[in-house]
Amino acid sequence: MTRTGTAAVTKADAVAGALRQAGELGEGDRITGLDQLLGGWSRHSFFADAELADGATRRYVVRAKPRGALLDTDLTAEYHIYRALQGTGIAAPRAFCLEESDDTPFGGPFFVMEFIEGRMVNMFQARERTWLEEEWSGSRRLAEDMVENLARIHALPAEGFADVPELGFLDVVYLWRGVYEDKRLIRDPVVEEAYDWLEDNVPQDTWTGLVHGDYSVRNALVADGRVRAILDWELAYRGDVRFDLGYLLLARLAGKHLRRRSPLVNAFAEEDWFLERYGELSGRRVDRESIRPFEMLGIIMLLATQFTAVSMYTHGHTTDMRMAWSRFSLPGLRQDMVRLMQW
Amino acid sequence: MFNPLTPAEVVGAIGRAARDAARSEEPASEFARGQLMSAYSASRHLGVELESFEPELRLFGQAVAACIRQRADAGGDGERMAALADRVEATSDARAVGDAVCELLDALRGDAGVAAGELRTEVRSLLRQLADREVDLLADVIEGPARA
């Protein structure tokens, strides 16, 4: 976590001002600390600590979209999603206020939301996968929470999410193919065949609803073996919700970098159980074969972020070594693509 | 094998991460340590690449060229296909091989004939083998030998 002198004070004032305007803080309340969290290429997240006039303390989370973010996603839409999730039974923090200006101390728009105790589980770490497997072998509460929240998300009426983009299956393909064409530094025959494969495998039906777009235990806050909040809605769109199922089924989401690491879906549940339980909760039986195009959609989305990261590094927009390292994530994903296409 | 950033560019990135760490006057933060760990991981992957990718890519190119020449009537333009075969077997540069194979597949996509279909299947099979080989070479070093 980092703290800088004058810049932190200015950001703190901006957060305090926004919270006062929303009625969440009073005139005598102050933001006394602002610490940036690790991670996040398209969003910067901060803990904002408040000291209230009566001596109590409170913590908030600030989400900001800095200039030159990895993906040009809509922070305003993300804020409205959090607002719309209130009262739906989906685990989500309250969002209090949004500052839409590009000219803020955070380098772009930001919003402030409720702090919820919990941690994000990193399925790429062996000890975390072991813990997830123990949870699966034991109470299974985490697995139940993950599938219940997903089914609820997919059942939400579209009317509450008017400013979330609506994307058909091919819209998603063209979106990520466009990123490849724009950002690629080398032509990849497997990737280009995959885009054509997707155009040849458009599903005949559509399960329309709110798609999270990056649903994973890594984007859930977990405490005491329970899901306390679903986070990171910046890739959400209105479209075929089977994207979230396909994405979860990727070996990558079970911790694969090169070799498969866990037989469990997203390292938290057996595949048959997960799909059957989702079917029970959603009222829709999942045909496993029908999910394959959505697995491929998930891979091309991941690839788009990797291509963008490497391109940003190459063109000097960032010196973050993790962006350059992204090129090493391609071999594992390429292998998954050739297997999906059954070459 | 068709990975953005050349090995030389990756070496440059690793060097910059080391330089930034050396020049920093701040105590090592979690972010700064993460940068160095990424650089270390990159060096391990790059070591495998420098040691073993070039001969694999050369073998792949030769196999693709042989397939093209065996199906001389695929892809429409015989001269163009012969030129692609020459290009793909003459280099082990990933960018050049990627370009040639993409152009080959583009040409075959527009040809509904049996020979084109068979050639496409063979090239895809070779790409699959190459993808698996790349993962195995990296995984043996990065993640240890596969468990039986």
Boltz contact constraints between the chains, C-beta under 6 A:
constraints:
  - contact:
      token1: [A, 38]
      token2: [B, 30]
      max_distance: 6.0
  - contact:
      token1: [A, 185]
      token2: [B, 4]
      max_distance: 6.0
  - contact:
      token1: [A, 186]
      token2: [B, 2]
      max_distance: 6.0
  - contact:
      token1: [A, 186]
      token2: [B, 4]
      max_distance: 6.0
  - contact:
      token1: [A, 186]
      token2: [B, 95]
      max_distance: 6.0
  - contact:
      token1: [A, 186]
      token2: [B, 98]
      max_distance: 6.0
  - contact:
      token1: [A, 187]
      token2: [B, 98]
      max_distance: 6.0
  - contact:
      token1: [A, 187]
      token2: [B, 99]
      max_distance: 6.0
  - contact:
      token1: [A, 187]
      token2: [B, 102]
      max_distance: 6.0
  - contact:
      token1: [A, 188]
      token2: [B, 2]
      max_distance: 6.0
  - contact:
      token1: [A, 189]
      token2: [B, 101]
      max_distance: 6.0
  - contact:
      token1: [A, 189]
      token2: [B, 102]
      max_distance: 6.0
  - contact:
      token1: [A, 189]
      token2: [B, 105]
      max_distance: 6.0
  - contact:
      token1: [A, 190]
      token2: [B, 127]
      max_distance: 6.0
  - contact:
      token1: [A, 192]
      token2: [B, 102]
      max_distance: 6.0
  - contact:
      token1: [A, 258]
      token2: [B, 135]
      max_distance: 6.0
  - contact:
      token1: [A, 258]
      token2: [B, 138]
      max_distance: 6.0
  - contact:
      token1: [A, 258]
      token2: [B, 139]
      max_distance: 6.0
  - contact:
      token1: [A, 258]
      token2: [B, 143]
      max_distance: 6.0
  - contact:
      token1: [A, 259]
      token2: [B, 139]
      max_distance: 6.0
  - contact:
      token1: [A, 259]
      token2: [B, 143]
      max_distance: 6.0
  - contact:
      token1: [A, 310]
      token2: [B, 4]
      max_distance: 6.0
  - contact:
      token1: [A, 321]
      token2: [B, 17]
      max_distance: 6.0
  - contact:
      token1: [A, 321]
      token2: [B, 35]
      max_distance: 6.0
  - contact:
      token1: [A, 321]
      token2: [B, 38]
      max_distance: 6.0
  - contact:
      token1: [A, 321]
      token2: [B, 39]
      max_distance: 6.0
  - contact:
      token1: [A, 322]
      token2: [B, 38]
      max_distance: 6.0
  - contact:
      token1: [A, 324]
      token2: [B, 13]
      max_distance: 6.0
  - contact:
      token1: [A, 325]
      token2: [B, 38]
      max_distance: 6.0
  - contact:
      token1: [A, 325]
      token2: [B, 42]
      max_distance: 6.0
  - contact:
      token1: [A, 327]
      token2: [B, 3]
      max_distance: 6.0
  - contact:
      token1: [A, 327]
      token2: [B, 4]
      max_distance: 6.0
  - contact:
      token1: [A, 327]
      token2: [B, 5]
      max_distance: 6.0
  - contact:
      token1: [A, 328]
      token2: [B, 45]
      max_distance: 6.0
  - contact:
      token1: [A, 330]
      token2: [B, 3]
      max_distance: 6.0
  - contact:
      token1: [A, 331]
      token2: [B, 134]
      max_distance: 6.0
  - contact:
      token1: [A, 331]
      token2: [B, 135]
      max_distance: 6.0
  - contact:
      token1: [A, 334]
      token2: [B, 131]
      max_distance: 6.0
  - contact:
      token1: [A, 335]
      token2: [B, 131]
      max_distance: 6.0
  - contact:
      token1: [A, 335]
      token2: [B, 135]
      max_distance: 6.0
  - contact:
      token1: [A, 338]
      token2: [B, 128]
      max_distance: 6.0
  - contact:
      token1: [A, 338]
      token2: [B, 131]
      max_distance: 6.0
  - contact:
      token1: [A, 343]
      token2: [B, 124]
      max_distance: 6.0
  - contact:
      token1: [A, 343]
      token2: [B, 128]
      max_distance: 6.0
